[in-house]
Amino acid sequence: DNFIKQLTMEDYGNVTYEQLPDVFIDVLIACEDVRYFIHEGIDIPRILSAIKNDILSMSLKEGASTLTQQLIKNMMLTNTKSLERKIQEVYLSHKIEKLHSKKEILEFYCNYVCFDGVNNGVLSASYKYFNKHVSEVTLPEAALLVGVVNAPSAYSPILNPNKAYERKNTVLKLMYNHNYIDKFSYENAVKITIEDMIVVKQSNKDNN
């Protein structure tokens, strides 16, 4: 709870669950944790599938982390892939689900996780990329935000627009496969380019 450093000129504060548009929530759930609203912090079928793949590949490649687990890892644990850390993650995720509602956990996630790899929260990333509140994002913009979060440098729409575009469309495909959007919405959203979405803000120095 100690403030260390602010990395942006603006302080956008936190976003409430009610301010998160349905389209953004749908994208996040479809891409990161399709059973979020029915599991209790851990997704057993997904974990079993990941364990099977890890055994077959003789590695710890599969993540299988729910949004709750991702939040716990970002807040309290490290990125080290080990059985001990995974056990801690599962235990704490189950515990936090007993203390907070799904809406509260999703709100924590959206305000704590770095969607752009630098600043906490989806609100900051929305202003950074689109210069508008997250409540106003469109389907392709929401897909871009969610697509960036797992590898912000690799999928940065500013640093790597081509990869960001491909990632956005991968997220949209997941939404279509999980029946969150129809074919018409999918086909129109994949056509939207990074240049169509990103707003490049001039600095005060440029404006003087």
Buried (B, 14 or more C-beta within 10 A) or exposed (E): EEEEEEEEEEEBEBBEBEBBBEBBBBBBBBBBBBEBEEBEBBBEEBBEEBEEEBEEEEEBEBBBBBBBBBBBBBEEBEEEEEEEBBEBBBEBBBEBBEEBEBBEBBBBBBBBBBBBBBBBBBBBBBBBBBEEBBBEBBBBBBBBBBBBBEEBEEBBBEEBBEBBBEBBBBBBBBBBEEEBBEEEBBEEBBEBEBEEBBEEEEEEEEEE
